[in-house]
């Protein structure tokens, strides 16, 4: 059982954890008998005929949150990886199909009974890539907590019971404590504290899961654990999902047309990092197939600020103090007009800038898309209302924006 221990949080100087031992590498490469003894005292269970994970000549990978922004890109990238034999995608909602020919299984991590379901689905797997996460509803944080925190607990227990030897988890820049107050432009490495911003549910839950993983690593030292901490991830196909998650039904797609947005607010503290989702997926898969562990920051250059945004939109930056802008966000959120809370706004202005040196060195990873190129692609897709045939990424939901507004008012995902 995963035990919580907030006071035992660890911040190793290098951000690294114990590397996988030779026994792990031997188990990973031995067909038909990968788990002679399960970690944490659990009995091992090799894949049996009819189990959900199959494949004998390479890694067998399970991906949670397989239908989302990151999940669809990870599945596509795994399909290109010669060391991967099979992929099972898990999500709450059934897709029409998954990228790369991956197979699908349904499980909702927010349900207590999902632990037993996950244990069965994970038997025989070599690696779990954990991407499942609820961002909304911010008006009902108990719902996101049940999926994000309690759901991760269930997954970790299921992994240990099924004898899965490796986890690649999608943490976030949002897990980090605010950046250095004396040098806002300084880059932080993976040793920076992961306290998050306690008032924002997203940041609070990402930080709490970091503590879960601290305890999990202590109790299961034989399980290789990787924490990917990406910046904000965008791609063309995610445009309408991210409009629904952060802007809501009242934000018109045409708002980001240059002729309709002549100015960009220049708010103190407004600077952030961006990453194309395909580049994030590439880093995730590199962590799947390499014997690495610990945390990896992921971001592209340049850092985005009001000046960069203004250039992309052919607008001009206008200095605006944070308090009135926050008050406007707060009013719209309390009126259930937008899904983004003022607490998320607070966290956003306090994010540190990340150094990606470790990922570039140990994963031999280099983002192909620049931050400005990624945003240019995303903004064009936003204007045209683009998406893809995946439940969360659809260009429009059945019922349209009226349904979105009704879900926002009810406080349901």
C-alpha positions in Angstrom: 0.0 0.0 0.0 1.3 3.5 -0.9 1.8 5.5 2.3 1.7 9.2 2.4 4.6 11.0 4.1 4.7 14.7 3.3 7.4 15.4 5.8 9.8 12.9 4.1 10.0 14.8 0.8 13.4 14.5 -0.8 15.2 16.9 -3.1 18.4 15.2 -4.2 21.1 17.6 -5.4 21.1 16.3 -8.9 17.4 15.4 -9.3 18.5 11.8 -9.9 17.3 8.6 -8.4 19.0 5.2 -8.1 19.6 3.8 -11.6 18.1 0.5 -12.5 20.2 -2.5 -11.5 21.5 -5.2 -13.7 18.7 -7.5 -12.6 16.2 -5.1 -14.0 18.0 -5.0 -17.4 18.2 -8.7 -17.4 14.5 -9.1 -16.7 13.6 -6.6 -19.3 15.5 -8.5 -22.0 14.3 -12.1 -21.1 11.2 -13.1 -23.1 8.5 -15.0 -21.3 10.0 -14.6 -17.8 10.5 -10.9 -17.2 9.4 -10.8 -13.5 10.9 -13.8 -11.6 10.2 -11.9 -8.4 7.8 -9.0 -7.8 9.0 -5.8 -6.2 7.8 -4.9 -2.7 7.2 -8.6 -1.8 4.4 -9.1 -4.3 4.5 -12.3 -6.3 5.5 -12.0 -9.9 3.0 -12.5 -12.7 4.2 -13.0 -16.3 1.7 -12.3 -19.0 -0.7 -15.2 -19.6 -2.7 -16.0 -22.7 -5.6 -13.6 -22.9 -4.0 -10.9 -20.8 -4.3 -7.4 -22.1 -0.6 -6.8 -22.7 1.2 -9.0 -25.2 4.4 -9.2 -27.2 7.7 -11.1 -26.7 10.4 -9.4 -28.8 10.5 -6.0 -27.2 9.0 -3.8 -24.5 5.4 -4.0 -23.6 4.1 -0.6 -22.8 0.9 0.6 -21.1 -0.1 4.2 -21.5 -2.8 5.8 -19.2 -4.5 8.9 -20.5 -4.0 7.6 -24.0 -6.5 9.7 -25.8 -5.4 13.2 -24.7 -3.0 15.8 -26.0 0.1 14.0 -24.8 -1.2 10.5 -24.9 -2.0 10.5 -28.7 1.5 11.8 -29.4 3.2 9.3 -27.1 1.3 6.5 -28.9 2.4 7.7 -32.3 6.0 8.0 -31.2 6.0 4.5 -29.6 4.8 3.1 -32.9 8.1 4.4 -34.4 10.3 2.8 -31.8 11.8 -0.5 -32.8 12.4 -1.6 -29.2 8.6 -1.6 -28.5 6.7 -4.8 -29.1 3.2 -3.8 -28.1 1.2 -0.8 -26.7 -2.0 -0.8 -24.6 -3.7 2.6 -24.3 -6.0 3.1 -21.3 -8.6 5.9 -21.0 -12.0 6.7 -19.5 -13.7 7.1 -22.9 -13.5 4.7 -25.8 -11.8 6.2 -28.9 -12.7 5.4 -32.5 -9.1 4.2 -32.8 -5.7 4.8 -31.3 -2.6 6.1 -33.1 0.0 3.6 -34.1 -2.3 0.6 -34.0 -2.3 0.5 -30.2 -5.0 -1.5 -28.5 -7.4 0.1 -26.0 -8.8 -0.8 -22.6 -11.2 1.3 -20.6 -10.5 2.2 -17.0 -11.4 5.3 -14.9 -8.7 6.0 -12.3 -11.2 8.1 -10.4 -13.2 5.0 -9.4 -12.1 2.9 -6.4 -12.8 -0.3 -8.3 -10.2 0.7 -11.0 -7.3 -0.6 -8.9 -8.3 -4.3 -9.5 -9.0 -3.5 -13.2 -5.6 -1.9 -13.5 -3.8 -4.8 -11.8 -5.2 -7.1 -14.4 -4.4 -4.8 -17.3 -0.8 -4.2 -16.2 0.2 -7.9 -15.8 3.1 -8.6 -18.2 3.9 -5.0 -18.9 7.5 -3.7 -18.9 6.7 0.0 -18.6 3.7 2.2 -17.6 3.6 5.7 -19.0 1.2 7.5 -16.6 -0.5 10.5 -18.4 -4.1 10.4 -17.1 -5.0 13.7 -15.4 -8.1 15.8 -14.9 -7.7 19.6 -15.1 -11.4 20.4 -14.8 -13.6 21.1 -13.0 -11.8 23.7 -10.9 -15.0 24.5 -9.1 -15.0 20.9 -7.7 -11.5 20.1 -6.7 -12.6 16.9 -4.9 -13.3 15.5 -8.3 -9.9 16.2 -9.7 -8.3 15.0 -6.5 -10.0 11.7 -6.7 -8.6 11.0 -10.2 -5.3 12.7 -10.0 -4.1 11.9 -6.5 -6.2 8.9 -5.4 -6.1 7.5 -9.0 -2.3 7.7 -9.0 -2.3 5.9 -5.7 -4.4 3.1 -7.2 -2.1 2.9 -10.2 1.0 2.6 -8.1 -0.5 -0.2 -6.0 -1.6 -1.9 -9.2 1.9 -1.6 -10.7 3.5 -3.1 -7.6 0.9 -6.0 -7.5 1.4 -6.7 -11.2 5.2 -6.6 -11.0 5.8 -3.8 -13.5 9.4 -2.8 -13.3 9.3 0.8 -14.7 7.1 3.9 -14.5 7.4 7.1 -16.6 5.1 9.7 -15.0 4.0 13.1 -16.5 4.7 15.6 -13.8 4.8 19.3 -14.8 6.5 22.6 -14.4 3.4 23.3 -12.2 4.8 21.0 -9.6 7.6 23.4 -8.8 7.6 25.9 -6.0 7.8 29.6 -7.2 11.0 30.6 -8.9 13.9 32.5 -7.3 12.5 35.8 -6.1 15.9 37.5 -6.3 16.5 36.4 -9.9 13.3 35.7 -11.8 15.2 34.9 -15.0 17.3 32.2 -13.4 16.9 28.6 -14.6 16.1 25.9 -12.0 17.2 22.3 -12.4 15.4 19.2 -11.2 16.5 19.7 -7.6 14.2 22.7 -7.2 11.6 22.0 -4.6 8.3 20.6 -5.8 5.9 22.3 -3.4 3.7 23.7 -6.1 1.4 26.7 -5.5 -1.0 25.4 -2.8 -4.1 27.4 -3.7 -4.2 26.1 -7.3 -5.6 22.6 -7.5 -3.5 21.6 -10.5 -0.3 22.7 -8.9 -1.2 21.3 -5.5 -2.1 17.9 -6.9 1.0 17.7 -9.1 3.1 18.5 -6.0 1.2 15.9 -3.9 1.9 13.2 -6.4 5.6 14.0 -6.2 5.3 13.0 -2.5 3.5 9.8 -3.5 6.4 9.0 -5.8 9.0 9.7 -3.1 7.3 7.2 -0.9 6.8 4.7 -3.7 10.4 4.8 -4.6 11.4 4.3 -1.0 9.1 1.3 -0.7 9.8 -0.2 -4.1 13.5 0.5 -4.9 13.5 -2.1 -7.7 11.0 -0.2 -9.8 12.6 2.3 -12.1 10.8 5.6 -11.7 11.0 8.6 -14.1 9.3 12.0 -13.6 9.0 14.1 -16.7 8.4 17.8 -15.9 7.4 19.5 -19.2 6.5 23.1 -19.9 3.1 24.0 -21.4 2.5 21.6 -24.3 0.7 22.5 -27.5 0.0 21.0 -30.9 -2.3 21.7 -33.7 -4.7 18.9 -32.8 -5.1 20.1 -29.1 -6.3 23.6 -30.0 -10.0 23.1 -29.2 -9.4 20.9 -26.2 -7.2 23.6 -24.6 -9.8 26.3 -25.5 -12.4 24.2 -23.6 -10.1 23.6 -20.6 -8.8 27.1 -20.1 -10.8 29.6 -22.1 -14.3 28.1 -22.0 -17.3 28.4 -24.2 -17.4 32.2 -24.2 -14.0 32.6 -25.9 -14.4 32.9 -29.7 -11.9 31.1 -31.9 -11.4 34.4 -33.9 -10.2 36.2 -30.8 -6.5 35.4 -31.7 -6.7 37.0 -35.1 -4.2 39.9 -35.2 -6.9 42.4 -36.4 -9.0 41.6 -33.3 -6.3 41.7 -30.8 -4.2 44.8 -31.2 -2.6 44.7 -27.7 -1.2 42.0 -25.4 -1.1 42.7 -21.7 2.4 42.9 -20.3 1.9 41.7 -16.7 4.8 41.6 -14.2 5.9 38.0 -13.9 4.4 36.9 -17.3 7.0 34.7 -18.8 6.8 31.0 -19.4 8.1 28.1 -21.4 6.4 26.1 -24.2 7.0 22.7 -25.8 5.5 21.0 -28.8 3.7 17.9 -27.7 5.5 15.8 -30.3 8.8 16.8 -28.8 7.5 16.0 -25.3 6.4 12.6 -26.6 9.9 12.0 -28.0 11.4 12.6 -24.6 8.9 10.4 -22.9 9.7 7.5 -25.2 13.4 8.0 -24.8 12.8 7.6 -21.0 10.8 4.4 -21.7 13.6 2.7 -23.7 16.7 3.9 -21.8 17.8 2.8 -18.3 17.3 6.3 -16.7 15.5 7.4 -13.6 14.7 10.5 -11.7 13.3 13.8 -13.0 13.8 15.6 -16.4 12.8 19.1 -17.2 11.5 19.6 -20.8 11.1 22.9 -22.6 11.9 24.6 -25.9 13.5 28.0 -26.5 12.9 30.9 -26.4 11.2 31.8 -23.2 7.8 33.4 -24.0 6.8 36.8 -22.6 4.5 39.6 -23.6 6.9 40.8 -26.3 7.1 37.4 -27.9 3.3 37.0 -27.9 2.9 40.5 -29.3 5.2 39.6 -32.2 3.2 36.5 -33.0 -0.1 38.4 -33.0 1.2 41.5 -34.7 0.1 43.4 -31.6 1.9 45.6 -29.2 2.5 44.9 -25.5 0.8 47.2 -23.0 1.9 47.2 -19.4 -1.0 46.1 -17.1 -0.7 45.5 -13.4 -1.6 42.0 -12.2 -4.3 42.8 -9.6 -7.0 44.2 -12.0 -6.4 41.4 -14.5 -6.7 38.8 -11.7 -9.9 40.5 -10.5 -11.4 40.1 -14.0 -10.4 36.4 -14.1 -11.8 35.9 -10.6 -15.1 37.5 -11.5 -15.5 35.5 -14.7 -14.6 32.3 -12.9 -17.1 32.9 -10.0 -19.8 33.6 -12.6 -19.0 30.3 -14.3 -18.1 32.0 -17.5 -14.5 30.7 -17.7 -13.0 27.4 -16.4 -9.6 28.8 -15.3 -9.5 29.9 -11.7 -7.8 33.0 -10.3 -5.6 30.6 -8.3 -4.2 29.1 -11.5 -3.5 32.6 -12.7 -1.5 33.2 -9.4 0.5 30.0 -10.0 1.1 30.9 -13.6 2.8 34.1 -12.7 5.1 32.4 -10.2 6.4 29.5 -12.3 10.1 29.1 -12.5 12.1 28.9 -15.7 13.5 25.4 -16.1 17.0 24.3 -17.2 16.7 21.3 -19.6 20.4 20.4 -19.5 19.8 17.0 -18.0 17.3 15.8 -20.6 19.6 17.0 -23.4 22.5 15.2 -21.9 21.1 11.9 -20.6 18.2 11.4 -23.0 20.2 12.9 -25.9 17.0 14.9 -26.5 16.6 18.1 -28.5 13.2 19.7 -29.3 12.7 20.0 -33.0 10.1 22.8 -32.8 10.9 26.2 -31.2 8.5 27.8 -28.7 7.5 30.4 -31.3 7.0 27.9 -34.0 4.8 25.8 -31.7 2.7 28.8 -30.7 2.3 29.9 -34.3 1.0 26.4 -35.2 -1.3 26.3 -32.2 -2.8 29.8 -32.8 -3.5 29.1 -36.4 -5.3 25.9 -35.4 -7.2 27.8 -32.7 -8.5 30.3 -35.2 -9.7 27.4 -37.4 -11.2 25.3 -34.6 -9.0 22.3 -35.2 -8.8 19.0 -33.3 -8.6 15.3 -34.0 -10.8 12.2 -33.7 -10.2 11.4 -30.1 -12.8 12.0 -27.3 -11.0 14.9 -25.5 -9.5 16.4 -28.7 -12.6 16.6 -30.9 -13.0 20.0 -32.6 -16.5 20.3 -31.1 -18.4 18.2 -28.6 -21.9 17.0 -29.1 -24.2 19.8 -28.0 -21.6 22.4 -28.8 -20.8 25.3 -26.6 -24.1 25.2 -24.8 -23.2 21.8 -23.4 -19.8 23.2 -22.4 -21.5 26.1 -20.5 -23.9 23.6 -18.8 -21.0 21.5 -17.6 -19.2 24.6 -16.4 -22.2 25.7 -14.4 -22.7 22.2 -12.9 -19.0 21.9 -12.0 -18.6 18.6 -13.8 -15.8 17.3 -16.1 
